[in-house]
Amino acid sequence: MGGGIYLIQGEDRLVEMTEQAYDSEYQLQDLLEKYPNLLAGDQIGRATPRRWLSISREMTMPAEDGTSQWPIEHLFFDQDGIPTLVEVKSIAAADIRRQVVGRMLDYAANALLYWPVESMIAHFESNCSEVGRDPEEVFEEFLGADANEERFWQRVKTNLQAGKLRLVFVAEEVNSELKRVVEFLNEQMDPIEVLAVEIKQYVSQDGLRTLVPRLIGQTAEAQQKKSSATRERKLWDEVSFFKEFQVKQGSEEADMARELYEWALEREVVEVQWGRGGTYGGFSAKLKQKGRRYPTLFLIDIAGEFQIYSRSYASIAPFDDQEKWLELRSRMSSIGLSLPIDPNETRLPNFRMSSLRDEDGLKQVMATFDWVIMEIQESSVS
């Protein structure tokens, strides 16, 4: 412990601030929960600083047998929907360091296999409820007035499917041994990003306090590898998507996906939006109406999944009515999309395009969404 920094107050007062240890690692956890910017998002992404959406503190990880274990100390998402797992520990001792690093790798492996997006949404909404915040307002503050919550959660799902995570070790001091481990892992693990953030505390005699984060792990080699991976996240369009889709999923499924795409283009009230992704991503069909919130009708991704965000339907008329919700649920069930009985339950229903093996099934899907559009339009007029 040692060293100091200096704060100039007014025109002629130099205040010396000396390094001081935290009372405990829980104090540092509390600070991260209250001030997520301490995660050094401006250092992680210098061109585009990372912003943080807090999902949960002490969130348990799923296990293979369905039980919960290993509470992760903090889960954040950045604005690109990349899950960021944070472990706060005093990790100077070798045995503790190995334990923490091993546990973080367990977190990553189990998150990719057993962590449904719906669980993350539920934790986020619960977290908002505990602090008396409206989730929509939180999203607007996080992503701006044009925030698209559905698209954000779809990005989260895409990142999980592609194995794109960020693992961050936070400590009061990152010693040389941990620094070498973090740099090695960050250079070797792709697309997972492994970083450490050292957050030192400085105080003055009259009670002023300064927190100084320092990012560790972004070596030149790691940055080159990660930036190359980022460039691979192409923006799909009609030509590139269907060419790739046919290679990955076969001609039969590509023909069905194209029919649904053309169905969307033929309807004036539907807008097609293309997403990004190398392994995942695709296009969505969104009902376009000025001045009102309307749902994304469905999404089709390059992995061959057809899906919807059910909660967006439940929040608008006429499907905010229980009777109409049950009718919607019945119709969606007939085409293979199982909506929850409780409209407040968050779920991302989906099925594989390969399940639509005949023309009648495809026509039923299109007829169902024609009915959805008609119901919404009639409700907006009445």
C-alpha positions in Angstrom: 0.0 0.0 0.0 1.4 3.4 -0.9 1.5 6.2 -3.3 -1.1 9.0 -3.7 -2.8 11.3 -6.0 -3.5 15.0 -5.7 -6.7 17.0 -6.1 -6.6 20.8 -6.8 -9.5 22.5 -5.0 -10.2 26.1 -5.9 -7.2 28.0 -7.2 -4.6 27.4 -4.6 -5.4 24.3 -2.5 -3.6 21.0 -3.2 -5.3 18.1 -1.5 -3.2 15.0 -1.1 -5.2 11.7 -1.3 -3.5 8.5 -0.1 -4.4 5.0 -1.0 -6.6 3.2 1.5 -7.8 -0.4 1.6 -11.5 -1.2 1.5 -13.2 -2.3 4.6 -14.0 -5.6 2.9 -14.7 -7.0 -0.6 -18.4 -6.5 0.1 -17.8 -2.7 0.1 -16.4 -3.0 -3.4 -19.3 -5.2 -4.4 -21.7 -2.5 -3.1 -19.9 0.2 -5.0 -20.1 -1.7 -8.3 -23.8 -2.3 -7.8 -24.4 1.5 -7.2 -21.8 2.7 -9.8 -21.5 0.2 -12.7 -19.2 2.7 -14.5 -16.4 1.6 -12.2 -16.1 -1.4 -14.6 -14.0 0.9 -16.8 -16.3 0.7 -19.8 -14.4 3.6 -21.4 -11.2 1.6 -21.3 -12.8 -1.7 -22.5 -14.1 0.1 -25.6 -12.1 3.2 -26.3 -13.8 3.9 -29.6 -17.3 3.0 -28.3 -17.3 3.0 -24.5 -19.2 0.2 -22.9 -22.3 1.1 -20.9 -23.8 -1.3 -18.3 -27.2 -2.6 -17.6 -27.4 -4.2 -14.2 -29.3 -7.5 -14.3 -28.7 -9.1 -10.9 -26.4 -9.3 -7.9 -25.7 -12.7 -6.4 -27.4 -14.5 -9.3 -27.2 -18.3 -9.0 -25.9 -20.3 -11.9 -27.8 -23.3 -13.3 -26.4 -26.7 -13.1 -26.7 -29.8 -15.3 -29.2 -31.5 -12.9 -31.5 -28.5 -12.9 -30.4 -27.2 -9.5 -28.8 -23.8 -8.8 -25.3 -23.2 -7.5 -22.4 -20.8 -7.5 -23.9 -17.4 -7.1 -22.2 -15.0 -9.5 -21.6 -11.7 -7.7 -22.7 -9.4 -10.5 -24.3 -9.9 -14.0 -24.3 -6.9 -16.4 -25.0 -6.5 -20.1 -23.4 -3.9 -22.3 -25.3 -2.0 -25.0 -24.6 -4.8 -27.5 -26.2 -7.4 -25.3 -23.0 -9.1 -24.3 -23.4 -10.8 -20.9 -20.7 -9.6 -18.5 -20.0 -11.8 -15.5 -18.2 -10.1 -12.7 -16.4 -11.7 -9.7 -15.1 -9.4 -6.9 -12.5 -11.0 -4.7 -9.3 -10.4 -2.8 -7.3 -12.7 -4.9 -3.6 -12.2 -3.9 -3.1 -15.7 -2.5 -2.4 -18.4 -5.1 -4.9 -20.9 -3.9 -7.7 -18.3 -3.8 -6.7 -17.0 -7.2 -6.9 -20.5 -8.7 -10.3 -21.1 -7.0 -11.8 -17.8 -8.3 -10.4 -18.3 -11.9 -11.7 -21.9 -12.0 -15.1 -20.9 -10.7 -15.4 -18.1 -13.3 -14.7 -20.6 -16.1 -17.4 -22.8 -14.6 -19.8 -19.8 -14.7 -19.1 -19.3 -18.4 -19.5 -23.0 -19.3 -22.7 -23.4 -17.5 -24.2 -20.0 -18.6 -23.7 -21.0 -22.2 -25.4 -24.4 -21.7 -28.1 -23.8 -19.1 -28.9 -20.1 -18.9 -32.1 -19.3 -20.8 -32.7 -15.7 -21.8 -36.0 -15.8 -20.1 -34.3 -16.3 -16.7 -32.1 -13.2 -17.3 -35.2 -11.1 -18.2 -37.0 -12.3 -15.1 -34.0 -11.3 -12.9 -33.7 -7.9 -14.6 -37.4 -7.2 -14.0 -37.1 -8.4 -10.4 -34.1 -6.2 -9.9 -36.0 -3.2 -11.2 -39.0 -4.0 -9.0 -36.7 -4.1 -5.9 -35.4 -0.6 -6.5 -38.8 0.8 -7.6 -37.9 1.3 -11.2 -39.9 0.6 -14.4 -38.0 -1.7 -16.7 -39.0 0.3 -19.8 -37.7 3.5 -18.2 -34.4 1.8 -17.3 -34.0 0.6 -20.9 -34.7 4.1 -22.3 -32.0 5.5 -20.0 -29.6 2.7 -21.0 -30.2 2.6 -24.8 -31.9 6.0 -25.5 -35.4 7.0 -26.5 -35.4 4.7 -29.5 -34.5 1.6 -27.4 -35.9 -1.6 -28.8 -36.2 -4.0 -25.9 -37.2 -7.0 -28.1 -34.1 -6.5 -30.3 -31.9 -6.2 -27.3 -33.0 -9.5 -25.7 -32.6 -11.1 -29.1 -29.0 -9.9 -29.2 -28.5 -11.4 -25.8 -29.8 -14.7 -27.0 -27.6 -14.5 -30.1 -24.5 -13.7 -28.1 -25.2 -16.7 -25.8 -25.7 -19.0 -28.7 -22.4 -17.8 -30.3 -20.6 -18.2 -27.0 -19.9 -14.5 -26.7 -19.4 -13.5 -23.0 -17.2 -11.2 -21.0 -15.6 -12.4 -17.8 -14.3 -9.7 -15.5 -12.3 -10.1 -12.3 -12.5 -7.1 -10.0 -10.1 -6.5 -7.2 -8.5 -3.8 -5.1 -5.2 -4.9 -6.5 -4.4 -7.2 -9.4 -1.0 -8.8 -8.8 1.4 -10.0 -11.5 0.3 -13.6 -11.3 -3.4 -12.9 -12.0 -2.4 -10.4 -14.7 -0.5 -13.1 -16.5 -3.5 -15.5 -16.2 -6.0 -12.9 -17.5 -3.8 -11.9 -20.4 -3.2 -15.5 -21.4 -7.0 -16.4 -21.2 -8.0 -13.2 -23.1 -5.5 -14.0 -26.0 -6.6 -17.7 -26.2 -10.4 -17.6 -25.6 -12.4 -16.3 -28.6 -15.1 -15.0 -28.7 -15.0 -14.9 -24.8 -13.3 -11.8 -23.4 -11.4 -12.1 -20.1 -10.4 -9.0 -18.3 -9.5 -7.7 -14.9 -10.3 -4.3 -13.4 -8.2 -3.0 -10.5 -10.1 -0.4 -8.5 -8.0 1.5 -6.0 -9.4 3.8 -3.4 -7.8 7.1 -2.3 -9.0 9.3 0.6 -8.0 12.7 2.0 -7.8 13.7 5.6 -11.0 15.7 5.3 -13.0 12.7 4.0 -12.8 13.1 0.2 -12.7 9.8 -1.7 -11.6 9.0 -5.2 -11.9 5.6 -7.0 -9.5 4.9 -9.8 -10.3 1.9 -12.1 -7.6 0.4 -14.3 -8.2 -2.2 -17.0 -5.9 -5.2 -17.3 -5.9 -7.9 -20.0 -6.2 -6.1 -23.3 -2.9 -6.9 -24.8 -2.1 -5.9 -28.4 -2.5 -9.6 -29.5 -5.9 -10.0 -27.7 -7.2 -6.7 -29.2 -6.2 -7.8 -32.7 -8.0 -11.1 -32.3 -11.2 -9.6 -30.8 -11.4 -6.8 -33.4 -11.1 -9.4 -36.2 -14.0 -11.3 -34.6 -16.0 -8.1 -34.4 -15.5 -7.4 -38.1 -17.0 -10.8 -38.9 -20.4 -9.7 -37.5 -21.8 -8.9 -40.9 -25.1 -7.0 -41.4 -27.3 -9.4 -43.2 -29.3 -8.5 -46.3 -31.6 -10.6 -48.6 -28.9 -11.9 -50.8 -26.3 -12.8 -48.1 -28.9 -14.2 -45.7 -30.6 -16.6 -48.1 -27.4 -17.7 -49.7 -26.0 -18.6 -46.3 -29.3 -20.0 -45.0 -29.5 -22.5 -47.9 -26.0 -23.7 -47.2 -26.6 -24.1 -43.4 -30.2 -25.3 -43.4 -30.9 -26.8 -46.9 -33.0 -25.8 -49.8 -36.3 -26.9 -48.4 -36.0 -24.7 -45.2 -34.6 -21.8 -47.3 -37.7 -21.9 -49.5 -39.9 -21.7 -46.4 -37.9 -18.9 -44.9 -38.1 -17.0 -48.2 -41.9 -17.4 -48.4 -42.2 -15.9 -44.9 -39.9 -13.1 -46.0 -42.0 -12.4 -49.1 -45.2 -12.5 -47.0 -43.8 -9.7 -44.9 -42.7 -7.6 -47.9 -46.2 -7.9 -49.4 -47.9 -6.3 -46.4 -47.6 -2.5 -46.3 -47.9 -2.4 -42.5 -45.0 -4.8 -42.0 -41.4 -3.7 -42.0 -38.4 -6.1 -42.4 -35.4 -5.3 -40.4 -32.0 -7.1 -40.8 -29.8 -8.0 -37.9 -26.1 -8.6 -37.5 -24.2 -11.9 -36.8 -21.7 -14.3 -38.2 -23.1 -17.5 -36.7 -26.5 -16.1 -35.7 -28.7 -13.2 -36.6 -31.2 -12.8 -39.4 -34.3 -10.8 -40.1 -37.4 -9.7 -38.2 -40.9 -8.7 -39.3 -42.1 -5.7 -37.3 -45.6 -4.2 -37.4 -45.0 -0.5 -38.3 -47.4 2.0 -36.8 -46.5 5.6 -36.0 -46.7 6.9 -32.4 -47.6 3.5 -30.8 -45.8 0.5 -29.6 -46.3 -2.6 -31.7 -44.6 -5.9 -31.6 -42.1 -7.6 -33.7 -44.3 -10.2 -35.2 -41.5 -12.8 -35.6 -37.8 -13.4 -36.2 -36.0 -15.9 -38.3 -32.3 -16.4 -37.7 -29.5 -18.0 -39.7 -29.5 -21.0 -37.3 -33.0 -22.0 -38.6 -35.1 -20.8 -35.6 -38.4 -19.0 -35.9 -39.3 -17.1 -32.7 -41.3 -14.4 -31.2 -41.1 -12.2 -28.0 -44.4 -13.1 -26.3 -44.4 -10.3 -23.7 -44.5 -7.6 -26.4 -47.9 -9.1 -27.5 -49.2 -9.1 -24.0 -48.5 -5.4 -23.5 -50.7 -4.2 -26.4 -54.4 -4.2 -27.2 -56.3 -6.4 -27.8 -53.9 -9.1 -26.3 -53.6 -7.3 -23.0 -57.1 -8.7 -22.4 -57.1 -12.2 -20.8 -59.7 -13.6 -23.2 -57.9 -12.4 -26.3 -54.5 -13.5 -24.8 -55.9 -17.0 -24.5 -57.2 -16.9 -28.1 -53.7 -15.8 -29.2 -52.2 -18.5 -27.2 -54.4 -21.1 -28.8 -53.6 -19.9 -32.3 -49.9 -19.8 -31.6 -50.0 -23.2 -30.1 -51.5 -24.5 -33.4 -48.4 -23.5 -35.3 -45.9 -24.8 -32.7 -45.3 -21.6 -30.5 -46.1 -22.3 -26.9 -47.0 -19.1 -25.1 -47.2 -19.0 -21.3 -50.7 -19.1 -19.7 -49.7 -16.0 -17.6 -49.1 -13.1 -20.0 -46.7 -11.5 -17.5 -44.4 -14.5 -17.7 -41.4 -13.7 -19.9 -40.6 -16.2 -22.7 -39.1 -16.3 -26.1 -41.1 -19.1 -27.8 -39.5 -20.6 -30.9 -39.5 -23.6 -33.2 -37.1 -25.0 -35.8 -38.0 -24.1 -39.4 -37.5 -27.8 -40.2 -40.7 -28.5 -38.3 -42.7 -26.9 -41.1 -42.4 -29.8 -43.5 -45.5 -29.1 -45.7 -47.1 -26.2 -47.5 -50.2 -26.4 -45.3 -48.1 -25.7 -42.1 -46.5 -22.7 -43.7 -49.8 -21.3 -44.8 -51.2 -21.7 -41.3 -48.2 -19.7 -39.9 -48.9 -16.9 -42.3 -52.6 -17.0 -41.7 -52.0 -16.7 -37.9 -49.9 -13.6 -38.3 -52.5 -12.1 -40.7 -55.0 -12.6 -38.0 -52.7 -11.0 -35.4 -52.3 -7.9 -37.7 -56.1 -7.7 -38.2 -56.8 -7.9 -34.5 -54.3 -5.2 -33.6 -55.5 -2.8 -36.4 -59.2 -3.3 -35.4 -58.3 -2.6 -31.8 -56.4 0.6 -32.6 -59.5 1.9 -34.5 -62.0 1.2 -31.8 
